[in-house]
């Protein structure tokens, strides 16, 4: 009899525990399920400048204008740097990277000038002060040191560009700018691969 009482007691306790667990699951599941089905949050990028002005092919934001002028600036200093690398690089890989950047920026600069003209965006005609310092640093380097400076500085520049391209591609409402961002993404990734293939690019170089 005692054995039967204990069995009944254990069985009753088990039922109570089971009911409590089921109740808890019912309370928790809707919250978890709703969160699991919710749309993903925003990508962790800097908040873009959403101030926009009417323009052909869709509204043109401050971020869009920054991207177009930034691509022009990139070409103004990376193109001469790449031309220099074709002459001064000490290995075939460095000279090949220079060639890839020359080809890419020749194409991109033509695209940027075309897009800017159609959207009424004013473009700079010379590199900014920081870019001129990078060109000076490359001009002062020689031998293997030149290879390291070229590959590392230019790779860091591609990282900066890709970050901006990602923001533009995610947020722009202008179809011309979106197409330019697609082109820039493909070309800049190719530049990064060519620079990394030199074996000299320092991934820890300041961005």
N, C-alpha and C positions, 0 to 999 in steps of 0.2 A: 504493500500500500504506500509505504513511504517512497518507494521507487516511482510509483505511478504519480504521486503528488509532485515529485521533483520534475518528472517529465512534463507534467502539465504546466508547471511553473516556467520551465525553460521554454516550452512551446509558446506560452502566452507572451513571455518576454521577447521571443523572436518575432512574433507577429507585431508587437508594438514597435520594435526597432525597424522592422520592414516598412510599416506604415509611415513612420517618421522619415525614413529615407526616401520613400516615394513622394511624400509631401514636399520635402526639400527639393527633390529633383524637379517637381512640377513648378515650384516657385522660381528655381534658378534657370531652368531651360529656356523659357521665353526670353529672358534677358540675354543669355548667351547666344541663342539662335538669332535674335534680332541684330545683335552686334556682329555676328558672323556674316550675316547677309548684307550688312550695310555697305554702301559704296565706300571704297578706300578713301582715306583722307588725302589732302593735297600733298604733292611731292615736296620734299624738303628743299625747296629752292628759295632764293631771296625773293621777297615780294616784288613783282614787277611794277614799273611805273605805268599805271593804267590810264593816265591822262592821254586822250587820243584826239586826233583832229580828222575831219573828213578827208579822204584821199581816194584816188582811183584804186579799184580792187579791194576796197575795204578800209575800215578805220586804221589810222596809223598812230601807234602809241609812242610814248617816250622811249620805251625799251626797243621798239622797232627802229627808231631813228638812231639810237645808240648802237645797235647792231650794224646797220648799214654804214655809218661813219666809222665804226670800229673795224669792219672788214677792210675798208679803204686804208685806214691807218696801218693795219697789219701788212698789207701789200707794200706800203710805202717804205717799210724798213726790212721786212723779211725777204723781199725780192732782191735788193742789193746784197743783203747778207748771204743769200743763197748763191748769187752770182759769184761772190767772193769765195765761198766754200768750194765752188767748182775749180777755182784756180789754186787755192791755198790748202785745201784738204790734203792730208798726208796719206790717206788710204782711199782705195776705190769706193768703199762704202760711204765715206764722208762726201766724196765728190758726187756719188749717185744721189745721196740725200739732197745735196744742193740742187741737182738737176730736177728732182721731183718737186722741190719747193718752187723752183723757177716756173716749171710747167703749171703747177697748181695755181700759183698767184697770178700768172699771166691770164689764165682763164677766169679766175674769180674777180680780178680787178675789172675786166671787161664786163662781167655780169653786174658787179656793184655799180659801175658807172651807168649802165643801162637802167637798172632798177631805180637808182637815185634820180635820174633825169625824168623818169616816168612818174615818180612820186613827189618831185619837187624838193628833194633833200639836198642841202648844200654839203659838199664834200671837202675835206682838207686836202692840201696839196703838198704837205711835208710831214715827216714823222713828228711826234710830240717830244718833249724834253727827255722823258724816260727812255723812249725808243732810240733817241740819238745817243744816249749814254751807252746803251747796249751795243750799238754799232761801233762806238769808240772803243769799248772793251774788246770787241772782236778784232778791231783793227790793230790793237796793241799786242795781241797774242800771236805766238808763232809755234810751229812744229806741233807736237802732240798736244801741247797746251791749247793751241787753237782748236784742234779737233774736239777736245773736251768742252771748251767754252761754247763753241758753235752748237754742238749737239745738245748740251744741257740748257743753254739759254733758249734755244728755239723750241725744244720740247716743252719747257715751262710755258712758253707763249702759246703752244697748241692747247695745253690744259686750260689756260684762261679763256681761249676762244671757244673751246668745246662747252665750257660752263655757260657762257653767254648764249651759244647756239641752242643749247638744251632749253633754256628759259624762253627764248624767242619761239622755238618750235612748239612749245607747250601752250603759249599764251597768245600768240599773234592772231589777229583776225583779218590780216591783209594777205591775200593769196600770193602776191608777188614776193613779199617778204618771206612767206612760208617756203616758197620754192627756192629762194636764195639760201635759206637756212638748210634745206635738204642738201643742196649742192655743197655748201660750206662744210656740213657735217662729214660728208663722204671724203672730201678733199683733205680736210684737216686730220681726219683719222689716218689717211694714207701718209700724210706728212709725219705724223707721230710714229708710225711703224717704220718709216724710212730712217728717222733719227734714232730710234731705238736699235735698229739693225746695225748702226755704226759700232755699237759696243761701248760708246763713250758717254751716252746720255745719263745724267745723274737724276734718278727719280726724286731725289730729295732736294733738288735745286729749288730755290724760292719761286713761288708762283705769283 
